[in-house]
Amino acid sequence: MKLRKKFLDFEYEEVLDIRTRELIRVACAVAVGCPD
């Protein structure tokens, strides 16, 4: 989980687009199976 969160943080920093950020967040939530 920590590794995933770090990866998520890295992607967030790389992508400043809000829409893309939300897309990644949703994708991560779906991958984890815990929609936020």
C-alpha positions as CSV (number, residue, x, y, z in Angstrom):
1,M,0.0,0.0,0.0
2,K,2.9,2.4,0.8
3,L,4.5,1.7,-2.5
4,R,1.2,2.3,-4.3
5,K,0.7,5.6,-2.4
6,K,4.3,6.7,-3.3
7,F,3.6,5.9,-6.9
8,L,0.4,7.8,-6.8
9,D,2.2,10.8,-5.2
10,F,4.8,10.6,-8.0
11,E,2.2,10.6,-10.7
12,Y,0.3,13.4,-9.0
13,E,3.5,15.5,-9.0
14,E,4.2,14.7,-12.6
15,V,0.6,15.4,-13.7
16,L,-0.6,18.8,-12.7
17,D,-3.8,18.5,-14.7
18,I,-6.8,18.3,-12.3
19,R,-8.8,16.1,-14.6
20,T,-5.9,13.7,-15.1
21,R,-5.3,13.7,-11.4
22,E,-8.9,12.8,-10.7
23,L,-8.7,10.1,-13.3
24,I,-5.7,8.6,-11.7
25,R,-7.3,8.8,-8.3
26,V,-10.4,7.0,-9.6
27,A,-8.3,4.4,-11.3
28,C,-6.3,3.8,-8.1
29,A,-9.6,3.5,-6.1
30,V,-11.0,1.0,-8.6
31,A,-7.7,-1.0,-8.6
32,V,-7.7,-1.1,-4.8
33,G,-11.4,-1.9,-4.8
34,C,-12.2,0.9,-2.4
35,P,-13.8,3.9,-4.2
36,D,-13.1,7.1,-2.3
